[in-house]
């Protein structure tokens, strides 16, 4: 299946819009991993196995692995997800964006080296920087639109004139990004957008622009995004269209020996909370 087919199937099979983020920080691991040379892989694997039934996707963050020199653990983790939980797509959170051969290598890194089903990408270098990702019709390209961080407004809210000479339209840059992706870049139907949970009004605006294009929505849990506002403003007409991402709140729900069970409980409760508003 393509990324989009797998995601839609998972929304149905798991009755879940929860995306579990995998951001390993060994200082927060339970004490049982203190002397484990493969702690990063083992901790993340245990989280994956505990939360899989509640998840529509997993999202490992590449910097958390690379900073630890744990790229091999990342590759093994994605392979484990594919082998043990087939049908759950993996989004490599890399936020890549470059040009020419570098962009091609970034696409190969995500899809060939790590065998991720989708990758996050930064659109601000333009269409050619996205083309190597867009050309992989079976894989997903999850493009930054209106991010969840406080500094997002520094650039993403800047008013920009677009729409052509005959019908100029001034609106925030993130809305131009949303329209460009939906109208011009989604020829293979493999695009999604990152829109933060911390901006419910912007979620509503972007949904109105792009129709049923899926959203990856970070910012619930530790960043304080409101689940009800996210779902009511951003779901599609069939009650799907979302990958609501939670990382720290799931991963570090407990620092004890029950860490996996606690993570599963948080993911299960988040799924239930989301489903109440669908």
Secondary structure, DSSP 8 states (H G I E B T S, - for coil): --HHHHHHHHHHHTT--EEEEE---GGGS-GGGTT-TTHHHHHHHHHHHHHGGG-SEEEEBHHHHHTTT-HHHHHHHHHHHHHHSTT-EEEEEEEE---HHHHHHHHHIIIIIS--SEEEE--TT-HHHHHHHHT-TTSEEEEEEE-SSGGGHHHHT-EEEES-STT-EEEEHHHHHHHHIIIII-TTS-EEEEE-TT-HHHHHHHHHHHTT--EEE--BGGG-B-HHHHHHHH--TTS--EEEEE-HHHHTS-SSTTHHHHHHHHHHHHHHHHHHT-
